[in-house]
Amino acid sequence: MVMAQQLTFRAIEGKEVELRSMLNDMVAQVSAEKGCLKYELYQMEEQRVSFFLVEIWKSKSRYRKHKESEKMNSFEDAMAPLLLSKNTSALKLTQCLTKQNYWSEDIS
């Protein structure tokens, strides 16, 4: 069964550039993990200290292996001093309906 969730991160004011860099490093590494189907990071345009991450895993067991890894523990520890808050919400998905990449233009 597919495992999906959304995470929101809110950086401490003035730490958003450092947090964004760390989150991008995390995305690059996690995206290559076995069982990771999607691991996408977004930064809110109006609130630059806020980030939104969507992760989808092939199975709950693959997600658990990822979450319990030393690599993720290291990321969590390194991010802690930069975070004002972090929230996680489960997503219940049926199927992906996207046929094309609608983020084709550079929004940075």
Secondary structure, 3 states (H helix, E strand, C coil): CCEEEEEEEEECCCCHHHHHHHHHHHHHHHCCCCCEEEEEEEECCCCCCEEEEEEEECCHHHHHHHHCCHHHHHHHHHHHHHEEEEEEEECCCCCCCCCCCCCCCCCC
